[in-house]
Amino acid sequence: MPRTIETVPIRPDVLKWARETVGLSVTDAAQALKVSPEVILSWETTGVGVGITQLRKIASVYKRPVLALLQTEAPPLPQLPRDFRTLQSSQPNFSPETMVAIRDAQRIQTIATELLEEDPTLYPPAFLPHAELGRDSAVEFGVLERSHFDVPVSEQLKWPSVDFAFGFWRTKLQRLGILTLVKAMPREDCRGFSLSGSSATPVIVVNGNEAPHAKIFTLFHEYSHLALGENGVCLESAQLRIERWCNDASSSFLMPPDDVRLAINGDPVVSPALVQQLSRQFKVSRHVVAIRLVELHLASQDLYERILEQDRQTQDWEKTTRDRNPNKEFGGIPQEVTRLSEVGSGFASLILNAMEKDLISPVDAADHLDLRPGKFTSLSQRIESSLKRYR
Amino acid sequence: MAAGVVRYVIDTCAIGDLEGISASTALPVSEIERERIWRGLERLISEGRLVTVYAARAEIQRRCPSAFLRLKEHGTTFFVPDTAQLLIQVQSVLATWPEMAKRLQRAKANRDPADPYIIAMAHSQELTVVTRELHRRDRSKNNRSGDHIPDTCEKLNPSVRWRYLEDFINEEGL
């Protein structure tokens, strides 16, 4: 009677690659897989024969399909965006959720770039501005870009809501050939990141766990990174010079100095209520308004500190509420709506266009969009309606 | 199973096209013909002559839920569970399919493409793959890069037999 094979040999280098590319330490991986760190190290030194159940468990912890662990050689480690979150950023240490978001954004960027090489008419060509740290003023860059976007502040002040503002700015960036994605990541880990490359389609990713006004700010913070040609993962803290530059550029873009002065008749702002009012008008956070006012010498540092403290308390309350109801907001939303919100009308229309032109099959399109082919008509209608809304 | 009887392993896109999930690639048949073909498939399944791999279960459920409702009634007679032997064979298939290996580097968790499993099962059990993926020679000029299921079947040694869905239907008189 032939011997039944019960284990599958997994190569040590593949196991190490899978663990490292999800950002887990040996200790974290051991804890998640309920084995000792020595076992993980032994797997990664000599390989391992595992049963199917254990193989699925490893794939699940390492956030990979089982097939990825069956490869006969480890793929090269992916190039990660630079870490702009702290001063000590030599060795990026992203959370598994952020690593998976980076991987997915890179997947989308590769698909888009390859399709555009085959047919450049599928999506608008990206023309990114160019700026240099140390040479260009962030504030002037923001104001200049704002004029290129041709969206008067008077129009911005009339928008009905901050959600509308996010949709509008996002669509505008997509029309400029920049893919914009929304990915859920831990808020304390990352606000957003950008991906570029000499011939690659530029991508901006904003954290889906952030409030809409924070997402808007991140869109233009990352746009500024793309202009500098220095893309990376950001928390938008002011520790690094490049982060300060991108913050200033984004603030200046969203709240051009002359328009801010006009909005308050040039009078100094002393009350948090007025900061709140400006936040509603410009569709940016109170925090951004307060910083902007201080920079323009229109408010005191003390007012900024008060706003910061109030926002911190609100964020703590929101976090507690969110932790109690982690997935409540997603119930009952159609699949194509969730996907469109994540990949944006830019990538979705690029894929549908490629399918129309027979560059990819409906099955490939379904895989790229992670959506059933039966939902394509509805997706297409929603894209059209979104483009009309944010004309 | 009598010697000489052909056994098949079917891929997800063949099921999707038979079900008419996407108008542009649906098998051009009437509703009556479609139902007749489905009954023929179900007969082959019950005779143990038509199977698919377990990884196709999630794909079919995701891409063609109506077909899934019908096929899940056949349980593991149709969706054959993975074995260690099959997974070892999958490793050999991946080694000959660089595009798939590249795709896997950025594939989502819990999204195992079924194609390598299908070819591996056909290779190890001498089954014939039924697919609607096009061989390079049958694709439009725009779409000839990369290996699809038929190309990979032919690259293996010994090569794996494969049939387009339409030919399989004709040959089996479905």
Interface residues (C-beta under 8 A of the other chain):
Chain A: T4 I5 E6 T7 V8 P9 G51 I52 L55 A59 S60 Y62 K63 R64 P65 V66 L67 A68 L70 Q71 T72 P75 P78 V100 R103 D104 Q106 R107 T110 E118 D119 M355 K357 D358 L359 I360 S361 P362 V363 A366 D367 D370 R372 P373 G374 F376
Chain B: T12 C13 G16 I21 S22 S24 T25 A55 R62 R63 C64 P65 D82 T83 A84 Q85 L87 I88 V90 Q91 L94 A95 M100 A101 K102 L104 Q105 R106 A107 K108 A109 N110 R111 D112 P113 P116 E133 S140 N142 N143
